[in-house]
Amino acid sequence: VCSSDLIDGSDGTPSSKLWQKFIFGHSDEFRDQRFKLIPRIVEGNFLVRKAVGSTPAIMGTRLKQYYVRTNRFMELILDCGSSQVAEGVLKLSLGYAKTLVVDMGFLLEAEEEEHLPERIFGAVRVKYPSFGNDERKVEEPI
């Protein structure tokens, strides 16, 4: 099976049919209703763990999503500043960032029976992130 068969619908699997609509379809509203994130704070402050939770979330219903597509790739951009709740959680998390270990799973929401079962297409662990606002001072050369 060619790797493009997995996303263009030609292999006939439920997952590939959903990917075909998501990537090659023309509806941003459809994409907004499908991209799902499953977060999990593995290590970190109790308040951050409670604020983030581990419940799967359809991101396009909570944040503004932007899409960039070419003939070689598709990029999904999440605007964390488009939600006061998300912005608050992000600001809380920044204070504890260097103590956090976060797992994130990504999948597409299957609303129709023909697209089931849902399948995680990617996952990442972010360990003790640094966001560039380090307290360490960089001395200017003389």
C-alpha positions as CSV (number, residue, x, y, z in Angstrom):
1,V,0.0,0.0,0.0
2,C,1.4,3.4,-1.0
3,S,1.5,5.9,1.9
4,S,-0.8,8.3,0.0
5,D,-3.5,5.5,-0.1
6,L,-3.8,6.0,3.7
7,I,-5.0,9.5,3.3
8,D,-6.6,9.8,-0.1
9,G,-9.4,7.3,0.6
10,S,-8.3,4.9,-2.1
11,D,-7.5,2.0,0.3
12,G,-11.1,2.0,1.4
13,T,-10.4,2.0,5.2
14,P,-12.6,4.1,7.5
15,S,-9.6,6.1,8.5
16,S,-8.4,6.9,5.0
17,K,-12.0,8.1,4.0
18,L,-12.0,10.5,6.9
19,W,-8.4,11.7,6.1
20,Q,-9.5,12.3,2.5
21,K,-12.3,14.6,3.6
22,F,-10.1,16.3,6.2
23,I,-7.1,17.0,4.0
24,F,-8.5,17.3,0.5
25,G,-12.0,18.6,1.2
26,H,-12.9,22.2,0.9
27,S,-14.7,22.7,4.3
28,D,-12.8,24.4,7.1
29,E,-16.0,23.9,9.2
30,F,-15.6,20.1,8.7
31,R,-11.9,20.3,9.7
32,D,-12.8,22.5,12.7
33,Q,-15.2,19.7,13.9
34,R,-12.6,16.9,13.5
35,F,-9.2,17.7,14.9
36,K,-9.0,16.2,18.4
37,L,-6.4,16.5,21.1
38,I,-6.0,14.2,24.1
39,P,-3.7,15.9,26.7
40,R,-2.2,14.4,29.8
41,I,0.1,16.0,32.3
42,V,2.4,13.2,33.3
43,E,4.5,15.3,35.7
44,G,3.7,18.8,37.0
45,N,1.9,21.1,39.4
46,F,-1.5,19.9,40.7
47,L,-3.3,23.2,39.5
48,V,-1.9,22.8,36.0
49,R,-3.0,19.1,35.9
50,K,-6.5,20.1,37.0
51,A,-6.7,23.0,34.5
52,V,-5.5,21.0,31.5
53,G,-7.3,17.7,32.4
54,S,-7.1,14.6,30.2
55,T,-10.4,14.8,28.4
56,P,-10.3,14.6,24.6
57,A,-11.2,18.0,23.1
58,I,-12.2,19.0,19.6
59,M,-9.8,21.9,19.2
60,G,-11.8,23.8,16.5
61,T,-14.7,24.2,18.9
62,R,-12.5,25.8,21.5
63,L,-9.8,27.6,19.5
64,K,-9.6,29.3,16.1
65,Q,-7.8,27.0,13.6
66,Y,-6.0,28.1,10.5
67,Y,-5.0,25.8,7.6
68,V,-2.2,26.0,5.1
69,R,-2.3,23.6,2.2
70,T,0.0,23.0,-0.7
71,N,0.5,20.1,-3.0
72,R,3.1,18.7,-0.6
73,F,1.8,19.3,2.9
74,M,-1.1,20.5,5.1
75,E,-0.4,22.6,8.2
76,L,-3.0,23.2,11.0
77,I,-2.3,26.2,13.2
78,L,-4.0,26.5,16.6
79,D,-4.5,30.1,17.9
80,C,-4.2,29.7,21.6
81,G,-4.9,33.4,22.1
82,S,-8.4,33.0,20.5
83,S,-9.9,31.7,23.8
84,Q,-9.7,33.3,27.2
85,V,-9.9,29.9,28.9
86,A,-7.0,28.5,26.8
87,E,-5.0,31.7,27.3
88,G,-5.5,31.4,31.1
89,V,-4.4,27.8,31.1
90,L,-1.4,28.6,29.0
91,K,-0.3,31.5,31.3
92,L,-0.7,29.2,34.3
93,S,1.3,26.5,32.6
94,L,4.1,28.9,31.6
95,G,5.0,29.5,35.3
96,Y,5.5,25.8,35.8
97,A,6.8,24.8,32.3
98,K,10.2,23.7,33.5
99,T,8.5,21.1,35.8
100,L,6.0,19.7,33.3
101,V,6.0,16.5,31.3
102,V,3.0,16.6,28.9
103,D,1.8,13.8,26.6
104,M,-0.5,14.8,23.7
105,G,-2.3,12.4,21.3
106,F,-3.8,13.6,18.1
107,L,-6.7,12.0,16.1
108,L,-9.6,12.9,13.9
109,E,-13.1,12.7,15.4
110,A,-15.3,10.1,13.7
111,E,-18.9,11.4,13.8
112,E,-20.2,8.9,11.2
113,E,-20.3,5.2,11.6
114,E,-18.4,4.8,8.3
115,H,-15.3,6.5,9.8
116,L,-15.1,4.3,12.9
117,P,-13.0,3.2,14.7
118,E,-11.0,6.3,15.5
119,R,-7.3,6.0,15.4
120,I,-4.5,8.1,16.9
121,F,-2.3,9.3,14.1
122,G,0.4,11.0,16.3
123,A,1.6,11.5,19.8
124,V,4.3,13.6,21.4
125,R,5.8,13.9,24.9
126,V,7.0,17.4,25.8
127,K,9.4,17.2,28.7
128,Y,10.4,20.3,30.7
129,P,9.8,22.9,27.9
130,S,11.5,26.2,27.8
131,F,9.7,29.0,26.1
132,G,12.6,31.4,25.7
133,N,11.7,33.7,28.6
134,D,14.4,32.1,30.7
135,E,15.4,34.0,33.9
136,R,19.1,33.5,33.0
137,K,20.6,36.7,31.8
138,V,22.7,36.8,28.7
139,E,25.5,39.3,29.0
140,E,26.1,41.6,26.0
141,P,29.6,41.4,24.5
142,I,31.9,44.3,25.3
